[in-house]
Every structure is written in structure tokens, then in C-alpha cells.
């Protein structure tokens, strides 16, 4: 699902925010509300990142409670990293009609900003493809790799824009079952992500061809090292060199079947 507006606020101020949300949604703007449109548990941060990247504009409502919230500090950092147009309001003086007026005035600007940062389109079809498994906190490093592979003829699917709701696991499982290969983009964040490890382990149960692509040099925990034994590997020094990276991808088992055309 995609939203027009990502709402960043303290739950202490929820009653006041609800009045503003009502005005926005009655005017036709879809709002993403943490806790309403995505779950805080069990993987709040990953769900939040998905929601931010599925929104067009972010609205931050400043208050004393908001300034003290560690959760909001994390949300604001992710909003900044995403490149979304962010508009800040003083909640004490913000009124629903005033917020709506500003959103109407700035929304097309937000659309243009997001369009400039459009990410590669995930593969959709019945031919063999590469499943890109990565931590969303590494998206800025993974997107160039997806683009590089696509530009060199590879069919690549990644979970850009998946709803951060209850059907996430089923959607991921379906795409894994239909993929020929999995490329695991390893990093500290990857090893800390339950979702990423689930993808890697499920790929192994499906007996898929797995490529471990190290975004940075890390030591895998014992369980992950055991489950990913005998997988093809590309280490970080090769990732930094596009030609060397592509040469090693071509050698990885199963990846040649995911070429749309010889490049």
C-alpha cells in the first residue's frame, strides 16, 4: 500500500493529531499512522522504514513529548534519509485547516521530489529472476546494485513498496518460491534483521542458488554461517568495482538463467 502522507508525532498528542488526520483524509489525502497502518511489534523499525518509503510526503508535529521520544528521532532520521519532502508543524499552533492548506500547496512538489528518486522497478513475470534480500536500512547501498544488475540484463525482484502489514510474509514467500536465485546483501544490519534471516533460511530450505554479497566485511554468527555454508560469495572489495562485481555474479550458480539477454 502507498500513502500520501506519513504522520510523525507523539502518541501523547494522539487526540489532537486525530483532528488533523480527519481533515486531511476527508480532503482525500491518505495518511499513514504508526500503530494504525503498521504494527509496532515484533519488527517496528522495519515496518516503519517500509511505511516511510511507501509515502510521498512526511509531516512532523513538534511538541515537548515529540522532542523527548526516541522513536520519533529514529523516524525523523529515516525520513531524512529517504529524501521525502518533510514539513514541520508546531502542534500547539497547528490547526486542521491550516495544515490541509499547506499540504495542498506543497503536495505536487513532494510528488516531483519523489519522482526524481524513483527506484528500479522490481521484475514481474514468469521467467527466472534474482531475489534481492537486504536490510531496508541499507537501501541506499542496495538500490545501485539492483540498478547495475538490471542494466546488465538480469531480472531482479526486491521488496520495494510491499505493504508493511500482515500479508508481508506470504508475499515474500511467494516471490522466493518463484525465484531462481537469492542474493543476500550482507551487513551488520542484515544479521540483526529477523526478516532478512528468514528470507535466507527459507531460500536454503527451497534448495535455491544463494549468493552472499558482502556490503561490508562482517563475521557471520555461527547459526547463519552454518546455514549459508557452501554458498557462492562476493566480498566487499569486489562490490566496490562494478566490472569485478559483474564478473563474479556471472560465475555464481544459477544467475545466468536470470539473464533477460546476454550483456
DARA-V690919 format. One record per run of one state. SS is the DSSP state (hx for helix, st for strand, lp for the rest). FROM is the first residue (numbers start at 0). LEN is the number of residues. Records with the same first field share a line. If there is no record, write none. Layout:
SS = FROM-LEN / FROM-LEN
This chain:
lp = 0-2 / 8-2 / 26-4 / 34-3 / 38-5 / 53-1 / 62-1 / 67-2 / 82-2 / 90-5 / 116-13 / 133-2 / 151-2 / 154-1 / 157-10 / 178-2 / 186-1 / 192-1 / 205-3 / 214-7 / 227-4 / 234-1 / 239-2 / 251-3 / 259-4
st = 2-6 / 30-4 / 37-1 / 54-8 / 84-6 / 129-4 / 153-1 / 155-2 / 180-6 / 208-6 / 231-3 / 258-1
hx = 10-16 / 43-10 / 63-4 / 69-13 / 95-21 / 135-16 / 167-11 / 187-5 / 193-12 / 221-6 / 235-4 / 241-10 / 254-4
